[in-house]
Amino acid sequence: MIFQQLPTNPSFWNGFAVVVDGLSIALPGVPAVGGLTVKAIKSSPKLFKALQFGIDAYKPLRKVIAGTGHHAHHIVMKAYAHLAGKTADDILCIALDSYTHQSIVTKALNKEFLSNAPKTAIEWYDRTEEVYRRLYREYDDYLYKYMADMVSERVLFLKN
């Protein structure tokens, strides 16, 4: 797995939070984007669960989440990977529950892109980031801000 799973031990989190809560931190195996803090992670049950599974390419993440009801969501739409000289296998994925994945995220991304495909990688990134920022404003869930920040900071691929 490219990004290791977060610890689930409550005593770890209690001690960890005392030391770093409120700071911008780099957690082991998790992209340090958007001022990621313990408070931010714990404020979003969806993000907390996703980071417990880790962030990885599609196939390895699917193995980790098998039987959990979660889906491996490509951070950026795989159909446009060629714009960045990448393949779908290069795109990092995050675990989302099936409702969030299909009814919220994929629906919003499809609405943005299916009738008006991006012409450049920059347009692909910018429009994807804006979709996640709209979802963050609409749902007030840090999961969407985290994904927007990943896109903004170009933490998107296994091999950059």
Backbone bond lengths (Angstrom), bond angles and torsions (degrees), N, CA, C in turn:
res aa  C-N    CA-C-N  psi(-1)  N-CA   C-N-CA  omega(-1)  CA-C   N-CA-C  phi
1 M - - - 1.448 - - 1.522 108.24 -
2 I 1.304 115.87 132.10 1.457 120.31 -178.29 1.522 111.34 -65.90
3 F 1.311 117.76 -42.22 1.459 121.70 178.60 1.513 107.81 -117.53
4 Q 1.317 116.36 123.72 1.455 121.16 -177.46 1.515 111.41 -67.63
5 Q 1.312 114.78 161.49 1.454 120.69 178.51 1.524 110.36 -76.04
6 L 1.330 115.42 152.73 1.458 120.84 174.55 1.521 109.48 -76.72
7 P 1.321 117.64 148.31 1.459 120.19 175.37 1.527 110.76 -64.05
8 T 1.322 116.21 146.51 1.464 120.39 178.31 1.520 111.37 -108.66
9 N 1.303 118.33 -5.09 1.456 123.26 -178.83 1.525 110.39 -66.24
10 P 1.347 118.25 119.67 1.472 120.25 -178.60 1.527 113.58 -57.98
11 S 1.317 118.56 -35.12 1.463 119.50 -179.63 1.527 110.73 -67.13
12 F 1.324 117.02 -33.35 1.461 119.89 174.76 1.516 109.69 -59.92
13 W 1.337 115.75 -50.02 1.460 120.49 -176.63 1.527 111.69 -63.17
14 N 1.328 117.47 -40.07 1.466 119.84 179.87 1.526 110.76 -61.28
15 G 1.324 117.57 -49.14 1.462 121.35 179.27 1.514 112.22 -67.07
16 F 1.311 115.68 -40.49 1.456 121.14 -179.76 1.521 110.41 -62.88
17 A 1.326 116.05 -44.75 1.467 121.02 -178.00 1.521 111.43 -62.83
18 V 1.310 117.41 -38.22 1.466 120.97 179.98 1.518 110.26 -61.05
19 V 1.320 116.62 -39.15 1.457 121.23 -175.75 1.527 112.62 -79.20
20 V 1.328 117.85 -41.67 1.461 119.16 -169.38 1.511 116.42 -120.05
21 D 1.316 119.58 -3.48 1.459 119.65 -176.46 1.521 110.35 -55.66
22 G 1.313 115.60 133.22 1.456 120.67 -179.99 1.513 114.40 89.83
23 L 1.320 117.85 -6.78 1.464 121.44 179.45 1.517 109.64 -102.31
24 S 1.304 115.73 154.65 1.454 119.76 171.05 1.523 105.96 -78.61
25 I 1.333 116.41 122.97 1.459 119.64 -172.27 1.519 111.38 -129.64
26 A 1.304 115.29 161.69 1.452 121.60 172.00 1.520 107.15 -112.12
27 L 1.315 117.49 108.25 1.452 121.66 177.85 1.517 109.07 -81.60
28 P 1.328 117.29 147.18 1.460 118.86 178.87 1.518 111.37 -58.31
29 G 1.331 116.14 121.22 1.445 120.33 174.44 1.519 115.72 79.01
30 V 1.311 119.09 9.87 1.459 121.39 179.61 1.518 107.64 -124.93
31 P 1.327 118.35 130.75 1.463 119.27 178.98 1.530 110.63 -56.91
32 A 1.310 115.95 127.39 1.469 121.38 -179.82 1.518 108.69 -86.09
33 V 1.303 115.89 85.42 1.461 120.94 -179.91 1.519 109.38 -126.01
34 G 1.304 115.66 153.23 1.442 121.32 171.58 1.511 115.42 64.88
35 G 1.327 118.65 28.71 1.456 119.44 179.65 1.517 111.81 61.94
36 L 1.313 116.89 42.56 1.461 122.78 -177.78 1.519 110.38 -56.75
37 T 1.323 117.15 123.61 1.458 122.22 178.63 1.521 109.59 -130.63
38 V 1.303 115.45 164.73 1.459 119.96 176.11 1.522 109.35 -58.49
39 K 1.315 117.29 -43.67 1.467 121.29 -179.42 1.529 110.21 -59.39
40 A 1.323 117.13 -43.25 1.463 120.50 -179.84 1.527 110.72 -65.29
41 I 1.321 116.88 -44.75 1.459 120.43 -179.79 1.525 110.32 -61.60
42 K 1.321 116.09 -48.32 1.461 119.84 -176.94 1.524 112.59 -72.20
43 S 1.344 118.63 -18.59 1.465 120.69 178.83 1.523 111.64 -72.44
44 S 1.314 117.08 -17.30 1.459 122.00 -178.69 1.525 109.82 -121.64
45 P 1.319 117.53 103.24 1.468 118.61 176.82 1.525 112.69 -55.92
46 K 1.340 116.76 -33.07 1.466 120.07 -179.87 1.525 110.95 -68.32
47 L 1.329 117.24 -43.71 1.463 120.23 178.50 1.522 110.23 -68.29
48 F 1.321 116.68 -42.03 1.463 120.62 179.32 1.528 110.10 -56.52
49 K 1.338 116.85 -47.37 1.459 121.02 -179.93 1.532 110.58 -65.31
50 A 1.323 116.66 -43.70 1.466 120.34 -178.83 1.524 110.93 -59.25
51 L 1.327 117.05 -43.28 1.459 119.63 -177.60 1.520 112.10 -74.31
52 Q 1.321 117.52 -21.43 1.463 119.46 172.85 1.527 110.03 -65.36
53 F 1.329 116.86 -35.29 1.460 120.90 177.91 1.520 111.34 -77.98
54 G 1.317 117.91 -23.39 1.454 122.31 -177.60 1.513 111.50 92.89
55 I 1.314 115.04 176.33 1.464 122.44 178.74 1.521 106.51 -123.81
56 D 1.322 115.95 129.89 1.463 119.38 -173.96 1.526 108.80 -159.31
57 A 1.319 115.19 -178.78 1.459 120.91 173.06 1.534 108.29 -68.14
58 Y 1.305 115.80 164.94 1.460 122.59 -173.84 1.535 113.49 -55.74
59 K 1.323 117.41 -55.70 1.467 120.33 -173.85 1.528 112.78 -62.82
60 P 1.332 119.26 -48.83 1.469 118.08 178.33 1.533 113.03 -63.56
61 L 1.327 117.27 -38.35 1.466 119.50 179.99 1.522 110.57 -67.23
62 R 1.330 117.51 -38.45 1.472 120.53 177.60 1.517 111.19 -57.50
63 K 1.327 117.11 -37.68 1.464 120.34 178.46 1.526 110.62 -65.63
64 V 1.327 116.45 -41.23 1.468 121.04 -178.86 1.525 111.08 -65.40
65 I 1.325 117.74 -38.50 1.465 121.42 -174.38 1.529 113.52 -94.56
66 A 1.318 117.41 1.27 1.465 120.99 -178.42 1.531 110.48 -52.71
67 G 1.324 115.55 130.52 1.457 121.34 177.17 1.520 115.46 80.93
68 T 1.332 117.63 2.36 1.465 120.26 -177.69 1.523 112.91 -96.24
69 G 1.325 117.21 -11.94 1.462 120.57 -175.20 1.520 113.04 85.66
70 H 1.320 116.82 0.30 1.463 120.72 178.59 1.525 110.58 -91.75
71 H 1.316 115.32 156.62 1.466 122.87 177.78 1.522 108.86 -114.37
72 A 1.321 116.14 149.98 1.467 121.71 174.22 1.524 107.16 -87.90
73 H 1.331 116.87 110.50 1.464 122.52 -177.19 1.525 110.09 -98.93
74 H 1.333 116.47 121.57 1.462 120.69 173.54 1.526 107.96 -65.68
75 I 1.330 117.97 127.38 1.461 121.95 -176.79 1.535 110.44 -58.55
76 V 1.313 117.43 -38.79 1.461 122.52 173.06 1.526 107.52 -120.50
77 M 1.329 116.43 150.88 1.463 120.08 -175.26 1.529 111.54 -60.63
78 K 1.325 114.39 126.97 1.462 120.09 -174.40 1.530 112.93 -66.11
79 A 1.308 117.98 -23.93 1.469 121.34 -178.55 1.524 112.79 -61.10
80 Y 1.335 117.10 -21.10 1.460 120.51 -175.64 1.531 113.19 -111.02
81 A 1.323 117.12 13.73 1.468 120.99 -179.31 1.524 111.67 -56.85
82 H 1.326 116.74 -33.65 1.465 120.77 -179.14 1.532 112.24 -58.88
83 L 1.341 117.78 -27.17 1.466 120.64 -179.95 1.528 111.89 -62.81
84 A 1.323 116.08 -26.07 1.466 121.36 179.31 1.528 111.13 -104.21
85 G 1.326 116.72 9.77 1.457 119.94 -178.55 1.517 112.37 70.18
86 K 1.323 116.63 29.47 1.461 122.76 -177.60 1.516 109.82 -120.89
87 T 1.331 115.58 174.27 1.459 121.80 172.95 1.529 108.16 -118.39
88 A 1.315 115.89 167.64 1.462 120.72 178.34 1.525 111.00 -57.61
89 D 1.337 116.75 -31.71 1.472 120.62 180.00 1.524 112.93 -69.19
90 D 1.335 117.94 -17.95 1.463 121.60 179.41 1.529 113.17 -84.04
91 I 1.336 117.07 -18.03 1.464 121.42 -173.74 1.521 110.70 -77.90
92 L 1.318 116.30 132.48 1.451 120.98 175.83 1.527 110.24 -70.61
93 C 1.321 114.82 146.20 1.460 121.82 -179.58 1.526 109.78 -124.22
94 I 1.317 114.28 154.15 1.459 122.59 177.92 1.521 107.69 -127.96
95 A 1.326 117.92 144.99 1.460 122.02 -178.69 1.525 110.25 -80.19
96 L 1.336 115.41 126.16 1.463 121.47 176.78 1.525 109.02 -127.90
97 D 1.330 116.23 146.82 1.467 118.47 173.41 1.523 107.55 -63.46
98 S 1.328 116.01 157.05 1.465 119.69 -172.27 1.524 112.50 -61.24
99 Y 1.331 118.88 -39.02 1.464 120.43 -179.70 1.532 110.77 -63.93
100 T 1.329 116.94 -49.56 1.462 120.65 179.91 1.523 110.18 -59.60
101 H 1.325 116.09 -42.87 1.454 120.10 -177.53 1.524 111.59 -64.53
102 Q 1.323 116.85 -53.20 1.459 120.23 -172.54 1.523 113.42 -82.95
103 S 1.313 117.03 -48.48 1.461 120.82 -170.74 1.519 114.32 -84.68
104 I 1.319 117.16 -20.57 1.456 118.96 -179.61 1.527 111.08 -111.59
105 V 1.331 117.36 -63.34 1.463 120.50 -171.28 1.531 112.13 -72.00
106 T 1.314 117.67 -55.81 1.464 119.79 -177.87 1.523 110.67 -62.43
107 K 1.320 117.43 -39.42 1.467 120.79 177.75 1.532 110.66 -59.73
108 A 1.331 117.30 -45.30 1.472 121.12 -179.59 1.525 111.49 -66.85
109 L 1.324 117.34 -42.10 1.463 120.26 179.57 1.530 111.00 -67.40
110 N 1.324 117.05 -42.13 1.468 119.97 177.56 1.527 111.15 -61.47
111 K 1.315 116.86 -42.25 1.461 120.69 178.66 1.528 110.66 -59.65
112 E 1.321 116.24 -38.99 1.466 121.33 -178.88 1.531 112.24 -71.93
113 F 1.334 117.80 -39.68 1.462 120.54 -167.13 1.528 116.94 -108.73
114 L 1.303 119.43 -29.23 1.458 118.57 -169.85 1.523 114.18 -65.98
115 S 1.294 118.70 -31.23 1.466 119.49 179.02 1.532 112.32 -95.62
116 N 1.339 116.35 -6.62 1.462 120.27 -177.37 1.533 109.06 -150.12
117 A 1.318 116.11 81.39 1.463 121.51 -176.01 1.529 110.78 -65.43
118 P 1.326 116.94 142.89 1.465 119.73 176.80 1.531 110.29 -68.57
119 K 1.324 115.01 151.05 1.470 120.56 -178.82 1.534 111.94 -100.15
120 T 1.340 116.90 -22.43 1.465 121.32 -178.47 1.521 109.80 -134.41
121 A 1.318 115.77 162.53 1.466 120.55 177.08 1.523 110.70 -62.42
122 I 1.330 117.26 -40.35 1.468 120.55 -179.89 1.528 110.51 -61.49
123 E 1.323 117.08 -43.99 1.466 120.16 177.22 1.523 110.60 -62.39
124 W 1.321 117.72 -41.48 1.470 123.69 177.73 1.522 109.95 -58.04
125 Y 1.340 116.12 -49.23 1.465 120.77 179.76 1.526 111.16 -63.62
126 D 1.331 116.70 -49.88 1.466 120.62 -175.04 1.529 112.16 -61.88
127 R 1.304 116.34 -43.86 1.463 119.36 -179.11 1.525 111.36 -70.14
128 T 1.335 116.95 -36.23 1.466 120.32 176.60 1.522 109.95 -64.28
129 E 1.325 116.13 -45.09 1.462 120.09 178.10 1.522 110.70 -58.01
130 E 1.314 117.38 -43.73 1.466 120.56 -179.30 1.532 111.46 -64.24
131 V 1.324 117.88 -37.75 1.469 120.51 176.50 1.523 109.63 -59.47
132 Y 1.330 117.08 -48.00 1.465 119.98 -179.96 1.533 111.38 -64.41
133 R 1.326 117.55 -37.47 1.473 119.86 178.60 1.534 110.52 -66.34
134 R 1.334 117.83 -38.08 1.474 120.55 175.51 1.522 110.57 -63.31
135 L 1.342 116.36 -42.54 1.462 119.82 178.66 1.525 110.56 -63.30
136 Y 1.327 116.62 -38.08 1.463 120.16 177.66 1.529 110.44 -63.01
137 R 1.317 117.12 -44.65 1.473 120.27 178.59 1.532 110.81 -64.24
138 E 1.319 116.42 -39.32 1.465 120.37 -177.19 1.526 112.54 -72.47
139 Y 1.317 117.23 -43.55 1.462 121.03 -173.28 1.536 114.02 -102.81
140 D 1.327 117.51 -11.41 1.460 121.77 -178.80 1.526 111.45 51.14
141 D 1.322 115.65 43.98 1.462 122.04 179.63 1.526 107.77 -118.91
142 Y 1.323 116.41 122.96 1.457 122.19 -175.86 1.531 112.70 -59.67
143 L 1.319 118.28 -20.18 1.464 121.47 176.07 1.522 110.76 -52.14
144 Y 1.324 116.67 -45.86 1.460 121.05 -176.15 1.527 111.37 -71.46
145 K 1.311 117.27 -36.52 1.466 120.26 176.10 1.526 109.82 -65.05
146 Y 1.322 116.45 -41.59 1.463 120.96 178.87 1.532 110.60 -59.55
147 M 1.324 117.22 -45.12 1.465 119.43 179.38 1.527 110.69 -67.94
148 A 1.331 117.91 -38.67 1.473 120.43 176.00 1.518 110.29 -60.72
149 D 1.321 117.03 -41.66 1.463 120.70 179.43 1.529 111.44 -67.75
150 M 1.327 117.51 -35.89 1.466 119.72 175.62 1.522 109.89 -60.30
151 V 1.328 116.37 -44.63 1.467 120.49 179.80 1.525 109.66 -65.79
152 S 1.317 116.69 -45.54 1.466 121.43 -179.40 1.526 112.16 -57.88
153 E 1.320 115.94 -40.75 1.466 121.10 -178.01 1.521 112.38 -92.02
154 R 1.333 115.80 5.27 1.468 123.44 175.67 1.531 112.47 61.10
155 V 1.337 116.77 36.37 1.459 121.59 172.81 1.517 105.33 -92.29
156 L 1.349 115.52 79.76 1.458 120.75 -167.85 1.523 114.67 -125.56
157 F 1.316 116.86 -25.10 1.451 119.82 -168.45 1.516 111.95 -128.47
158 L 1.321 115.25 153.52 1.465 121.01 175.00 1.520 110.43 -61.77
159 K 1.328 115.17 -43.19 1.473 121.03 -178.82 1.511 107.75 -121.58
160 N 1.310 117.24 112.89 1.476 119.33 178.99 1.501 111.56 -88.01
